[in-house]
């Protein structure tokens, strides 16, 4: 079984996604960033683009974001705060 981390994607109105993931790819100011379980602590500015989430079953979910936001990776938990997703 692949290692997982908890992922929350939030905007001002609702929780867009909340659950466990195996991998995450996000569009950041410096280019696309990939996150796996036990990733080092990280904070990054997120830009409009496509977020790709893969869960432990191999299912892939894509979310289009149309605004900027921030991402925090800390102790196997990833939080994305978006203006609109």
Phi, psi and omega in degrees: 000133180286148178291146183237164172222161179271139182232130173236127173243117187236144168235184186295334185263330190197172170271113181287321179208138174212119181171186180268148180220157176262323178213156181216135174234127183229148176278115181249167181302327182264007182124178180290137178246141175251141179232132173238173178303147179063028177295148176297152177305141186204143169230137183211150173276132180258141179244166177303142180161206185247128173263134178241126181240132174241131179261180185292342177275355182092359179291140180244132178237135179243136179234129178269128176248139185248006182217175179278166178190193178227154178233138175234131175243123184202124178048054175064027175227134179241130178235128174246123177252115186242150173291322183202130178220000000 
